[in-house]
Amino acid sequence: MKRAVVKEDRDSRLFNLFNIILMVTFTIIIIVPIWNVLVSSFSSGKALAEGGFVFWPKEFSLENYRAVFRDDGIWQAFFISVAKTVIGASTHVLFCAMVAYSYSKKHIKGRKLFMAMGVITMFFGGGMVPTYLLIKSLGLLNSFWVYIIPALFSFFDVIILMNFFRSIPDSLEDSAKIDGAGDWKIFLKIFLPLSKPALATIALFNGVGQWNDFFTTKLYITDKALYPLQMKIYEIIVQSQTHTMQNIGSSVVIETTAKGVQLATIVITTLPIILIYPLLQKHFISGMMLGAVKE
């Protein structure tokens, strides 16, 4: 018996040691390139031109970031990105939650038909040209709402929320109805607060997608006042390829390179998401309903 216990303890230690080594290796693989991008973005153009892996900024310089922020339109683009991310993620989560709440009710007439129609949209689409014609016919070209309205619905997110709503005990809804609550009050006061983990996950994924979205602007927007940060930075990178940067500000940048500007833009575009993620991480913890109802 003692030998079995000793062997089990030895196997457990070996397993834990292997896991630690594996996780440390993966952590290094992930962190080192990120660190290299960060410190390289603060290096001068001359140092970057020399090439090589950088563990610490060579010839510390902020010129790469000055090249990006020298464009007056960068702040307008930042505001558009923040607005479309916040509004887009919020409306997307609310709209999908409303649809999922109705789909979670088995007594809804035509539910199976609507479910089948939703599943079809997950596998088939109209294509780029028909979608463009639809957006044009709706008057959404060169409109801020082209970022919001087409992204309102995702049947995949509806399925996630629908399954989460089904896990909520019926006794909660029944007790609320006895107290005189209607469907809207039940949805807003009971289902949404209890679904924070699922809502936060969908909001994060959709928000990251909205923040990084570049293709929508490329297809449907020609008004530069509606350019988000991704599109504006794309213009800056294209201009930096000539090594003159003549269209950024009133002066010519000579102390930076295309690579330096690209590295700076990577840091600028990823930093907001990195800062927001910890705020939503706590909602990923499951088991919020434990103890809510004792059956």
Steps between C-alpha positions, in 0.01 A plus 500: 500500500783736593682419175187590302470831685869578447474413131188716465674794670803456273280488188313809617823692552629396159170599339501839676864555403422422138204740506713776652772457238242492220318812624825692555609411147171617349511817709849582373394429141209745539665774707836531323360607157262745670786646701712526186226695319455733798866587554569520126226760463704727728821454301628748245473442128876454475499225765209321335674517163784295646259212562536227758298407804454779752466437874534865595445822299803592292545877483175572685270714287133603494516597134302197389208606720538865399472389137167338579352772720624785280194445281217717631241246386632228729288620793184513288575146385555393861162646598329315212664173605397541863145601405444213259655250741291608800174553310551197276583258782219629723228486236625164371483343846157649575350401165637145512383463860146607405488245218653228717249566778208439262667192348552352846123481549365173361143630478586763236316422174721447196809460718634202306459682169682807628775280644546329163518837325761617750713190456499550123650848545796342681602305190379706204530868413399722212856585397694823481324659202140434614596621849645819355182560296290442812708745704468754219124457471466554875688829472781387729789593272716767663292472816614424853214250533660270245725395788205427730191371316656217291681372810193490726424132456704183529314173528805334651483744794123445518557126547749564781261734682200277435670203663604719791144626546372143501725423796318759712243323723139542395409564864666840483284604209189347654552685828551826313175450306316433827628836623355664188815539287461496123731355238702822461554534873595134534743534209663821628495433874561124518642350182749770408655539849535122535658473154791737558769235421348419160419865424851613594661232284292590196555873563876448517519293182272737309680805638838367389352428158358852476828656613707305249249529214663644193315336213167675563661840461687388191177388331238752608672820619672764289446793738824535696312660790348155565829311485567293815842468654585187303438667166679818599803308616492302177537830314789600724678170438450533124643851513793380709598254228638794302720601796386861465172516692422827324124478559532472877514845653681791345854370515685201358597224737854380446576325831264209459450208263203309366578217741511737798163650412349155456626390842362816661161444340490142630552627855244780461226275362546214746546703819129595548387138469769387744382759752131411461541123522573485877179695566291228334702203613324473836168438322637189333480313829215252484275397784341837569164328545615260767274544797248722317231232521480199723309223327 
